Amino acid sequence: MMTIRFYLVRHGETPMNKAGLLQGITDAPLTPKGEAAADRVSALLRPVTFSAAFSSDRRRAVETAQRILAPQILPISQLTGLREYYFGGLEGTSGSALMRQSVAKAGFLTMTQLWHGEDRFPKLIRNFHRMDPTGQAETFPELKARVEAAFEQVIAQSPSDANVLVVAHGVVLSMLVYLLDPKALPLNLLKNTSVTRVDYDGEWHLLGVNLTRERDLNALSE
């Protein structure tokens, strides 16, 4: 098959991001800063002509995709499979408060080790599930299966030899990066409105992760 060139973008900042709260399936709009950042990505990607666009069905992802595509008129396929990780009873919890609770429950050494090694991402997801008092937070296998299925759907609906925009969320996009190359995943996962470049030609090829600077994006086009 011909190559599909994916531009994966994490949505812009929301009020919950700004407040440091865990935001999974909770719906929220962009902040003015998030809107401006999405507009900046639009300017950076202006030389790219997209043939298809996908996002999760959460408002923050849809709004980011719309701003990136403007003024290009292109329908955005909204997929529930691209929704952010479901934190269960931890939705809306302070990230710093959760860390303190995790240290109290598992110990400082255990939580320190969580941030080291190539398996730190699955450890992070397992900690979310373990710390959810309702037991509803997604497990690592559940998240992995959902992300794989979502991108299979994206591939099936994408034209070949084309540029395709996918706007989703930090944990969901980090899962794909982890599956392709655990070493490439940043310690703090992906930044708001960062761009990750991957190609698909029957196999995945990770080209750039967490890109925010014009020169880094331009280098991938040279």
Sequence and secondary structure as in RCSB ss.txt:
>XXXX:A:sequence
MMTIRFYLVRHGETPMNKAGLLQGITDAPLTPKGEAAADRVSALLRPVTFSAAFSSDRRRAVETAQRILAPQILP
ISQLTGLREYYFGGLEGTSGSALMRQSVAKAGFLTMTQLWHGEDRFPKLIRNFHRMDPTGQAETFPELKARVEAA
FEQVIAQSPSDANVLVVAHGVVLSMLVYLLDPKALPLNLLKNTSVTRVDYDGEWHLLGVNLTRERDLNALSE
>XXXX:A:secstr
   EEEEEEE    HHHHHTB  SS      HHHHHHHHHHHHHTTT   SEEEE SSHHHHHHHHHHHTTS   
EEE GGGS    GGGTT BHHHHHHHHHHHH HHHHHHHTSSTTHHHHHHHHHHHH TTS S  HHHHHHHHHHH
HHHHHHHS SSEEEEEEE HHHHHHHHHHH GGGS TT   TT EEEEEESSSEEEEEEEE SHHHHHHHH 
